[in-house]
Amino acid sequence: RCIVADNNGTVTLSWVAPVDTGLSFDGYYIYTATAPGGPFTLHDSIFNYNTTTYIDLTAGIMSNPRYYFLQTFCKCGNAYSVNSDTLQAIRLTVLNVGGVAQLSWNPLHSPLLSTSNPNYLIYQEYPLGTWTLIDSTANTFINIPKVVCSDSINFRIEIADASGCVSKSTIDGKYFVDNSIP
């Protein structure tokens, strides 16, 4: 249900374990692709039912888009589940246009999952090490006017899921200068 994209290129997936009343769970199968329509390839497998997170150390999210879906396998009928929704790691781009921060990003899923919050939350890191929620939007873009007088500012995007997890974008930022006369 959620993806956290790290600037070191890794991606952390999290999901809700399916109900396994027959105790027939055999594994989670993680598929990935660099395009929304695939081709998807089996990336890894997890055989512990209670493991509901996975870190993809080879995602390379800073240079390539990355899409994921999961399947489970049931020993009982030797059958795979239906594919989960395909999610894309959120990659944020920040531009400095005349002192205005123009933020744009890809959606987690299009349309958003029914369990997703309808709004993306916009966080700003300023001063360094201090993240503050500054806005929210249902769009995948926003302009933040007059960010600071003169300093580097980083941003990240988050969107919560009803399951309790939160998807987070890569972090991006620029150096901003406000040249307007007070």
KENUNU-14117 format. One record per residue (C-alpha): residue in three letters; chain; x, y, z. Coordinates in nm, 3 decimals. Example, Ala and Ser with C-alpha at 12.3 -4.5 7.8 and 13.67 -1.06 7.14 Angstrom:
# residues 2
+------+------+---------+---------+---------+
: code : unit :      px :      py :      pz :
+------+------+---------+---------+---------+
:  ALA :    A :   1.230 :  -0.450 :   0.780 :
:  SER :    A :   1.367 :  -0.106 :   0.714 :
+------+------+---------+---------+---------+
***
This chain:
# residues 182
+------+------+---------+---------+---------+
: code : unit :      px :      py :      pz :
+------+------+---------+---------+---------+
:  ARG :    A :   0.000 :   0.000 :   0.000 :
:  CYS :    A :   0.291 :   0.239 :   0.052 :
:  ILE :    A :   0.632 :   0.320 :  -0.091 :
:  VAL :    A :   0.907 :   0.529 :   0.064 :
:  ALA :    A :   1.160 :   0.655 :  -0.192 :
:  ASP :    A :   1.500 :   0.735 :  -0.046 :
:  ASN :    A :   1.752 :   0.969 :  -0.207 :
:  ASN :    A :   2.015 :   0.694 :  -0.182 :
:  GLY :    A :   1.818 :   0.518 :  -0.457 :
:  THR :    A :   1.647 :   0.256 :  -0.243 :
:  VAL :    A :   1.273 :   0.200 :  -0.210 :
:  THR :    A :   1.087 :   0.057 :   0.090 :
:  LEU :    A :   0.757 :  -0.118 :   0.018 :
:  SER :    A :   0.494 :  -0.190 :   0.285 :
:  TRP :    A :   0.165 :  -0.377 :   0.262 :
:  VAL :    A :  -0.113 :  -0.533 :   0.464 :
:  ALA :    A :  -0.093 :  -0.910 :   0.510 :
:  PRO :    A :  -0.387 :  -1.089 :   0.349 :
:  VAL :    A :  -0.622 :  -1.298 :   0.561 :
:  ASP :    A :  -0.490 :  -1.654 :   0.566 :
:  THR :    A :  -0.766 :  -1.855 :   0.734 :
:  GLY :    A :  -0.648 :  -2.183 :   0.584 :
:  LEU :    A :  -0.287 :  -2.128 :   0.689 :
:  SER :    A :  -0.189 :  -2.196 :   0.329 :
:  PHE :    A :   0.036 :  -1.893 :   0.271 :
:  ASP :    A :   0.353 :  -1.981 :   0.084 :
:  GLY :    A :   0.508 :  -1.645 :  -0.009 :
:  TYR :    A :   0.493 :  -1.286 :  -0.122 :
:  TYR :    A :   0.625 :  -1.233 :  -0.474 :
:  ILE :    A :   0.747 :  -0.883 :  -0.561 :
:  TYR :    A :   0.743 :  -0.773 :  -0.925 :
:  THR :    A :   0.899 :  -0.457 :  -1.065 :
:  ALA :    A :   0.930 :  -0.262 :  -1.389 :
:  THR :    A :   1.054 :   0.076 :  -1.511 :
:  ALA :    A :   0.735 :   0.145 :  -1.711 :
:  PRO :    A :   0.373 :   0.132 :  -1.593 :
:  GLY :    A :   0.281 :  -0.135 :  -1.849 :
:  GLY :    A :   0.589 :  -0.343 :  -1.782 :
:  PRO :    A :   0.736 :  -0.576 :  -1.866 :
:  PHE :    A :   0.729 :  -0.675 :  -1.499 :
:  THR :    A :   0.982 :  -0.924 :  -1.371 :
:  LEU :    A :   0.995 :  -1.117 :  -1.046 :
:  HIS :    A :   1.234 :  -0.917 :  -0.829 :
:  ASP :    A :   1.226 :  -1.107 :  -0.499 :
:  SER :    A :   1.026 :  -1.343 :  -0.279 :
:  ILE :    A :   0.947 :  -1.339 :   0.093 :
:  PHE :    A :   0.833 :  -1.657 :   0.268 :
:  ASN :    A :   0.750 :  -1.518 :   0.613 :
:  TYR :    A :   0.380 :  -1.428 :   0.640 :
:  ASN :    A :   0.450 :  -1.166 :   0.910 :
:  THR :    A :   0.701 :  -0.975 :   0.697 :
:  THR :    A :   0.509 :  -0.685 :   0.545 :
:  THR :    A :   0.795 :  -0.458 :   0.437 :
:  TYR :    A :   1.067 :  -0.496 :   0.178 :
:  ILE :    A :   1.364 :  -0.276 :   0.093 :
:  ASP :    A :   1.470 :  -0.274 :  -0.271 :
:  LEU :    A :   1.837 :  -0.180 :  -0.253 :
:  THR :    A :   1.872 :  -0.186 :  -0.633 :
:  ALA :    A :   1.577 :   0.037 :  -0.728 :
:  GLY :    A :   1.788 :   0.325 :  -0.858 :
:  ILE :    A :   1.492 :   0.555 :  -0.802 :
:  MET :    A :   1.696 :   0.873 :  -0.854 :
:  SER :    A :   1.760 :   0.788 :  -1.220 :
:  ASN :    A :   1.465 :   0.567 :  -1.319 :
:  PRO :    A :   1.094 :   0.547 :  -1.241 :
:  ARG :    A :   1.005 :   0.225 :  -1.058 :
:  TYR :    A :   0.671 :   0.041 :  -1.047 :
:  TYR :    A :   0.581 :  -0.248 :  -0.815 :
:  PHE :    A :   0.306 :  -0.500 :  -0.752 :
:  LEU :    A :   0.278 :  -0.803 :  -0.522 :
:  GLN :    A :   0.127 :  -1.147 :  -0.550 :
:  THR :    A :   0.084 :  -1.411 :  -0.284 :
:  PHE :    A :   0.103 :  -1.782 :  -0.344 :
:  CYS :    A :  -0.130 :  -2.031 :  -0.176 :
:  LYS :    A :  -0.008 :  -2.388 :  -0.115 :
:  CYS :    A :  -0.364 :  -2.505 :  -0.081 :
:  GLY :    A :  -0.461 :  -2.460 :  -0.444 :
:  ASN :    A :  -0.116 :  -2.402 :  -0.587 :
:  ALA :    A :  -0.243 :  -2.066 :  -0.708 :
:  TYR :    A :  -0.123 :  -1.707 :  -0.717 :
:  SER :    A :  -0.343 :  -1.425 :  -0.593 :
:  VAL :    A :  -0.464 :  -1.148 :  -0.819 :
:  ASN :    A :  -0.195 :  -0.881 :  -0.861 :
:  SER :    A :  -0.201 :  -0.603 :  -0.604 :
:  ASP :    A :  -0.242 :  -0.248 :  -0.731 :
:  THR :    A :   0.065 :  -0.127 :  -0.917 :
:  LEU :    A :   0.233 :   0.154 :  -0.724 :
:  GLN :    A :   0.500 :   0.395 :  -0.843 :
:  ALA :    A :   0.767 :   0.537 :  -0.614 :
:  ILE :    A :   0.708 :   0.915 :  -0.591 :
:  ARG :    A :   0.985 :   1.124 :  -0.745 :
:  LEU :    A :   0.978 :   1.495 :  -0.662 :
:  THR :    A :   1.118 :   1.768 :  -0.885 :
:  VAL :    A :   1.173 :   2.122 :  -0.753 :
:  LEU :    A :   1.241 :   2.422 :  -0.977 :
:  ASN :    A :   1.334 :   2.773 :  -0.867 :
:  VAL :    A :   1.144 :   3.013 :  -1.092 :
:  GLY :    A :   1.211 :   3.369 :  -0.981 :
:  GLY :    A :   1.223 :   3.276 :  -0.613 :
:  VAL :    A :   0.906 :   3.065 :  -0.634 :
:  ALA :    A :   0.945 :   2.694 :  -0.561 :
:  GLN :    A :   0.764 :   2.498 :  -0.832 :
:  LEU :    A :   0.711 :   2.140 :  -0.712 :
:  SER :    A :   0.589 :   1.853 :  -0.931 :
:  TRP :    A :   0.575 :   1.477 :  -0.878 :
:  ASN :    A :   0.424 :   1.161 :  -1.016 :
:  PRO :    A :   0.119 :   1.005 :  -0.850 :
:  LEU :    A :   0.156 :   0.697 :  -0.629 :
:  HIS :    A :  -0.120 :   0.535 :  -0.835 :
:  SER :    A :  -0.356 :   0.678 :  -1.097 :
:  PRO :    A :  -0.623 :   0.723 :  -0.988 :
:  LEU :    A :  -0.530 :   0.726 :  -0.621 :
:  LEU :    A :  -0.618 :   0.410 :  -0.429 :
:  SER :    A :  -0.954 :   0.423 :  -0.252 :
:  THR :    A :  -0.761 :   0.382 :   0.076 :
:  SER :    A :  -0.528 :   0.677 :   0.004 :
:  ASN :    A :  -0.579 :   1.016 :   0.161 :
:  PRO :    A :  -0.712 :   1.241 :  -0.118 :
:  ASN :    A :  -0.441 :   1.502 :  -0.054 :
:  TYR :    A :  -0.065 :   1.498 :  -0.083 :
:  LEU :    A :   0.111 :   1.671 :   0.206 :
:  ILE :    A :   0.395 :   1.910 :   0.126 :
:  TYR :    A :   0.684 :   1.928 :   0.373 :
:  GLN :    A :   0.963 :   2.183 :   0.377 :
:  GLU :    A :   1.303 :   2.132 :   0.540 :
:  TYR :    A :   1.404 :   2.467 :   0.685 :
:  PRO :    A :   1.618 :   2.520 :   0.874 :
:  LEU :    A :   1.831 :   2.216 :   0.789 :
:  GLY :    A :   1.706 :   1.911 :   0.981 :
:  THR :    A :   1.362 :   2.059 :   1.062 :
:  TRP :    A :   1.069 :   1.932 :   0.852 :
:  THR :    A :   0.745 :   2.134 :   0.861 :
:  LEU :    A :   0.411 :   2.064 :   0.694 :
:  ILE :    A :   0.345 :   2.373 :   0.482 :
:  ASP :    A :   0.057 :   2.281 :   0.251 :
:  SER :    A :  -0.153 :   2.006 :   0.094 :
:  THR :    A :  -0.307 :   1.949 :  -0.248 :
:  ALA :    A :  -0.498 :   1.691 :  -0.448 :
:  ASN :    A :  -0.281 :   1.782 :  -0.750 :
:  THR :    A :   0.065 :   1.652 :  -0.837 :
:  PHE :    A :   0.210 :   2.003 :  -0.852 :
:  ILE :    A :   0.215 :   2.317 :  -0.639 :
:  ASN :    A :   0.385 :   2.656 :  -0.632 :
:  ILE :    A :   0.528 :   2.779 :  -0.302 :
:  PRO :    A :   0.585 :   3.157 :  -0.328 :
:  LYS :    A :   0.860 :   3.353 :  -0.150 :
:  VAL :    A :   1.017 :   3.060 :   0.024 :
:  VAL :    A :   1.297 :   3.242 :   0.212 :
:  CYS :    A :   1.513 :   3.550 :   0.182 :
:  SER :    A :   1.826 :   3.359 :   0.082 :
:  ASP :    A :   1.895 :   2.993 :   0.161 :
:  SER :    A :   1.872 :   2.632 :   0.043 :
:  ILE :    A :   1.533 :   2.468 :   0.098 :
:  ASN :    A :   1.442 :   2.100 :   0.058 :
:  PHE :    A :   1.094 :   1.957 :   0.004 :
:  ARG :    A :   0.927 :   1.616 :   0.021 :
:  ILE :    A :   0.578 :   1.487 :  -0.052 :
:  GLU :    A :   0.379 :   1.242 :   0.160 :
:  ILE :    A :   0.046 :   1.066 :   0.119 :
:  ALA :    A :  -0.113 :   0.853 :   0.390 :
:  ASP :    A :  -0.305 :   0.528 :   0.347 :
:  ALA :    A :  -0.595 :   0.408 :   0.563 :
:  SER :    A :  -0.385 :   0.103 :   0.656 :
:  GLY :    A :  -0.162 :   0.335 :   0.861 :
:  CYS :    A :   0.141 :   0.354 :   0.632 :
:  VAL :    A :   0.265 :   0.669 :   0.458 :
:  SER :    A :   0.424 :   0.694 :   0.113 :
:  LYS :    A :   0.711 :   0.944 :   0.087 :
:  SER :    A :   0.876 :   1.099 :  -0.215 :
:  THR :    A :   1.238 :   1.157 :  -0.289 :
:  ILE :    A :   1.372 :   1.482 :  -0.143 :
:  ASP :    A :   1.458 :   1.768 :  -0.375 :
:  GLY :    A :   1.549 :   2.130 :  -0.319 :
:  LYS :    A :   1.712 :   2.441 :  -0.454 :
:  TYR :    A :   1.882 :   2.758 :  -0.340 :
:  PHE :    A :   1.627 :   3.042 :  -0.322 :
:  VAL :    A :   1.673 :   3.418 :  -0.313 :
:  ASP :    A :   1.390 :   3.667 :  -0.266 :
:  ASN :    A :   1.494 :   3.980 :  -0.456 :
:  SER :    A :   1.169 :   4.167 :  -0.403 :
:  ILE :    A :   1.185 :   4.503 :  -0.229 :
:  PRO :    A :   1.018 :   4.490 :   0.113 :
+------+------+---------+---------+---------+
***
